Amino acid sequence: MKLEGGCQCGDVRYRVEGEPLHAAFCHCEDCRKSAGAPVVAWAAFKSSDFEVLRGEVAVYNSSGSAMRHFCPRCGTGLWYTNEAYLPGLVDIQIATLDDPEALPPGAHIQVAERISWMTDTTGVPEFERYPGG
């Protein structure tokens, strides 16, 4: 598998080759705060299968050895490394891939920290586009 992705403004581009070790929705508070979203979808790959094609990223140490890499221009969160807990791995934010459909998450992790209203959203109305627009 060969996938490419990047940030919203296009300054940072990356490529990953190989099979993901996992793809999951993460509900931890650290991911939520970083993304400003109730959940973040990640896919983990071997660091050796990952390369930056263009641009420079900013890095924020969000907790201990958790390193969050993002575009310094547009702020898009791109990937995460944590050598203490995930040695040799890079976790890519799936939504930053050119083809996010290629890696559907197969699990929910860190659900002990999940926001309670994210437990079941099946009853929430859905709209094709912004309602009333």
Residue, then its C-alpha position, 0 to 999 in steps of 0.5 A: m500500500k502506498l498513500e500520500g497526504g498533507c496539510q490543508c494549505g499544501d505546504v507539507r506533504y508526506r508518503v507512507e508505504g506498507e501496511p498499517l499496523h492498525a487504524a482506529f478512532c482515538h477518544c483520549e483527551d489529548c487527541r481531542k484537545s489537539a484536534g478540537a474534535p470529539v475523536v481523531a482517526w489514526a493509522a499506525f505505520k512503521s517509521s521506516d515506511f514514512e517520509v516527508l516529501r515537502g515542507e517543514v512541520a512544527v512539533y508540539n510535545s503534548s504530554g511526556s514523550a507524545m510528539r504532535h507534528f503539524c503544519p506551522r502555516c495552516g495548523t493541520g495536525l498530521w502525525y504523532t510519534n511517541e518513542a516511549y509507548l509506540p517505538g518505531l511507529v508513526d501515527i498518521q491522522i487518516a483524514t489528512l490522506d489524499d484518500p482517507e477512504a483507503l484506511p477505515p478505522g477498525a476499532h475505538i481506543q481510549v474509550a475510557e476518556r470518550i465524551s459521553w455524547m459520542t457513545d451513540t450518535t445514531g439518533v442525531p439528524e443528518f444533513e447532506r450539506y449545512p441545514g437551511g443553506 
